[in-house]
Amino acid sequence: MAMDGNFEASNHTRDLTNIQLCEPPKKGFSALYPLAIHKTVKRAHPDVLITYNWGAIEAVAGALLGSVCPVIHHEHGFGSDEAAGPKPRRALARRALLNRIYKTIVPSETLRRIALTQYKVRPEKLRLIRNGTDVERFQPRRNPQLRAQLGVGDTDTLFGYVGHLRPEKNLELLIRALAAAKLERAKLILVGDGNSREALESAAKNSQVEGRVIFAGKTPDAAPYYSAMDVFVLSSVTEQMPMSLLEAMACGLPALCTDVGDVSEMLGRPGAPAIVPSNDVDAYASSLQALARDSELRRRLGENNRRRCVAEYSLEKMVREYEEEYRAAYAQCARK
């Protein structure tokens, strides 16, 4: 059940026969909406209810009415409206609900700390499961054909971002830093789409780098684009444990990221030029220069990222840990 009515993600389940889509109830009087959710969920007779982020908090409340089934809630990050941290009203709502459900799962140490200190979730009701990625699908490769199609030369340095074009990703910083770095043989590719695209196109034009910023748009498979990049870049003001960074690490790419969420820990706390302060254009530009000019540094950082990803952030490890929690919650339901 997509709480906002957007079922676009179902496109990724076409080959699965055991998926059913459930429309959310229509929004009415907000105080009664959890009751409407309760009735909708109860009709589905679930053994376990899985909820994600603040947008599904009314489903958590609805499932608690009459104890429909065990609930596992996932907190995976914040939008631009909570970039500086959770809003007090939302924190209070989580305090009231999350200790009454089976468990809350978070992917980052940052979110674990927030859940303990601000949401007051009891330690036994909380689990940290770090994100993982498919290290077989995402491997170190070169894609000279795609580079040529994109107009990127053999001696050019291609910096690349993969993800939504949204305000909290702060992609204008990337564009401004690219202009400030004054690298004649460097280009930037933004793979993805979103409501910030028009503003970013204007920013590239105003910074006089529009010819060096490539807007690739949305793609169902980012793997070929990672293989075309020389450096993965992330400039967000808020993150937790970004999947795109994991994919880039698995592809053996060096990364340049702002110091947000668990990003520095994911990379092994390497410091500059891999990690720079958030919103610091000069520091970002300086790191762009360092990475563009030193191919040996790029190789060394990329190899280290691949090793860390395979050892710590494999898809198999993540799935195994989720399975443990889902089966335990199901067992609790079966005992009732």
Secondary structure, 3 states (H helix, E strand, C coil): CCCCCCCHHHHHHCCCCCCCCCCCCCCCCHHHHHHHHHHHHHHHCCCCEEEECHHHHHHHHHHHCCCCCCEEEECCCCCHHHCCCCCHHHHHHHHHHHCCCCEEEECCHHHHHHHHHCCCCCHHHEEECCCCECCCCCCCCCCHHHHHHHCCCCCCEEEEEECCCCHHHCHHHHHHHHHHHCCCCEEEEEEECCCCHHHHHHHHHHCCCHHHEEEEECCCCCHHHHHHCCEEEECCCCCCCCHHHHHHHHCCCCEEEECCCCHHHHCCCCCCCCEECCCCHHHHHHHHHHHHHCHHHHHHHHHHHHHHHHHHCEHHHHHHHHHHHHHHHHHHHHHC
